[in-house]
Structure formats: structure tokens, C-alpha cells
């Protein structure tokens, strides 16, 4: 069965267009609510959102859908995605919903669903809900319609849970930290966490207006946090994305530390303490070959999955791993959270900084990445990767890199783009390989 609504990370699109309308959101609420009406207990769903203008509309539509089939709704307001996952499990809810398009601009929005265990839904659950969305669902009797209420202390509950992920003897006194919240879901909770643990905070991206989420701030727009770290003499910069499940770090010199370096730091430190599970880490095919070589040098493995934090999480659960993530900054630490949590991952980095008593530039440069280049080729339609000339170019590139590098080519799951990535020890060769493939794809795409 094909997917019309769900992509690699829930449902996402431009608001008031395509699948991302209020009418669709109401049907999603009815379909997901009906799917999780199991047992005789009073059913409830937890709903959080980021700071997009359309969040109000989508929230109201989802509330209408869930209550119409008999589910009670607990509204969290603006909260990070991992907070929704955590509170879904803590409040014994049947379902959790996050209204967010992550790092996308404000014009987009999305719907992410979590099961009662706080984990993202399985493919089977999503396919079942897909089938229900376009069909009429039985509505609750008049006396069985659900109620909706706001949870006033949700922010405090999440802050407490995040701080509990840090050892009691670790404080952040003496550290000056720039915290960039992308004008998104963590604009209140993230600065509070670090401040309550003793750090001096310089907060940016904490003035959401409905339209400025991810606008030149956050983990995908690092210029401002880099400049602020250097100008303020901070020890570290922390950049989250719109829903705060992603983390990029900036050292005291303004140098970027990506997800691969963060995973290497956390994973190797846990291994030294005998607390790393699975014998290694889980990452995607996009993680740098330097990470794989560094782990091998420390007797650890790197299990690669397709792109998407849900696939990383599935592999972690299947293989018994407790650390995984993506180069783009999704950090999944299963000892503390059921999904990626940028704030919890940042605390683990800060704890390592405190214990090592070294500058971030020294501590966070864990391995030397090999030259890696990623380019995107946009296309209007069709399947450029099925073109014979493109296949031949790719085969030639794979033969050229054999034993000395890697090649990853994939269509985006959210937009009409082919992503071409190559890496190897020779930067000029990587540049040539990527250029030849992009040219072939562009020609095939017209």
C-alpha cells in the first residue's frame, strides 16, 4: 500500500495546501483517535506544537477530530517534540501528537504521532491510519464526546525530566553558553534548563512571532550563533532546530561541531565507563567515514541505516543500542529519551566539558572527518535516477571510489530533490565525482 499522507517523519507540507489543511488535520485526528480507541478506559491524547502561525489552526482541527470520536485532549502548548513523547508516556496517554515541521520555514507544518510508549508509530500503525483518513469514522455519541484542557505545568515537568538526565554532581557553574532556540518550541524550556544548572546564558532565537521560526537562526542557520559565541566570549554555543529534537554545537572559536562528532564524544565516553550498549553506535548512510574509522580504532562498530531518525531508532531498538543519531544533529540517547532530544544531548556534551576541564575546541574535535560533499539537484517530475546515462555515471563513480570512499545518492523524502553525497580521502576526486553525477541527473531531469 502506498503512502499519500505519511512521509519519513509524519505528515508534512505547506499549510493550506495539499495534505496540510485544517480539514485533513481533523480527519487525521479522527482516524488516529479511532485507531487507538482500545480497551474500556477513558482515552486521551497529548498535543504539543512549535511556534508556527499555523499551529493554532492545526491544533484546533486536531482537537475537533479527536474529541469527535470520543478522545479527551491534553494541550501542552509550545513544547519540544521530545517533551511530547515524554509526557505521552508519563501521562498514560494513548497517543501523542506534535504539530511541527521541524527545521522547515514557518509556511510549512507537520503532524508527528507517538504511541503510548513514547516512541514514534510503526509503519504498520501509520499505514492503518492512512487507510482510515479518507473514510468516514464512526462519531462518538453526544454524551461521549471528548473534552479538551490545557496542562499548565507541562513546561516544568519537561525541565525536571531533562535535568534528571544529568548526574547530580554535575553543575554548569562558570560556563557561559549561547543558546539558540530557533524561535521555536524550546524558546522557554532550553534556556531555563541550562540556567537552573548554573550556567550563564546568552539566549538568541527566543522571540517567536509565528513567522520567524528557523529564520536565520537555529541548527540549520548557524551564522548568528557563531558570531554571538565569539563576540560574547562564550565557552560554547548550542543550536536547536524548530522542534528541538536536533542539536548542533559551536565551540568557543565559532567552529561548528556536527552530529557525528557529538555521537563520537558521547559514545566513546560511555564505552569508557562501560555504559555503551550494543558495542557501538547507530547512524545513517550520511555519517562521515571518519566517524566509522574512529569507532573501529576504539573497538566499536557503526551500524548504518537509511536517512531518517526513525530508522536509526528502529535499528537501535532491534539491536539493543543506546546511542545513535544523524550527522544533521538528531541525537537519540535511549537511556534518557524515546526520541531525539537536542537539550538532553547538549547536557551530555556540557557534562563532558565540565569533567574534562578542556576548551570545547579541544574536547569536541574527536576525529578528523574525511572530505565529504553533498549537493542537491532539483527536478520537476519523473524519475531521473532511472535514466540509463545516470546509472552509468553512478556506476563509474562507485568504481572510482571503491575501497577509498563512499557514494550515497537518494531522492529526498519531502521535496523533489535528488541528494548526491560522496566522500573520500581525496577532496578533488570527491568534487569531481559529485559534479559528474549532478550534471547527469540535471540533464536527465531536463
Secondary structure, 3 states (H helix, E strand, C coil): CCCCCEECCEEEEECCECCECHHHHHHHHHHHHHHCCCCCCCCEEEEEECCCCCHHHHHHHHHHHHHHCCCEEEEEEECCHHHHHHHHHHCCCCEEEEECCCCCCCCEEEEEEEECCCCECCHHHHHHHHHHHCCCCCCCCHHHCCCEEECCCHHHHHHHHHHHCCCCCCCCCCCEEEEECCCCCCCCHHHHHHHHCCCEEEEECCCCCCCCCCCCCCCCCCHHHHHHHHHHCCCEEEEECCCCCEEEEECCCCCEECHHHHHHHHHHHHHHCCCCCCCEEEEECCCCHHHHHHHHHCCCEEEEECCCHHHHHHHHHHHCCCEEECCCCEEEECCCCCCCCHHHHHHHHHHHHHHHCCCHHHHCCCCCCCEEEEEEEECCCCCHHHCHHHHHHHHHHHHHHCCCEEEEEEECCCCCEEEEEEEECCHHHHHHHHHHHHHHHHHHCC
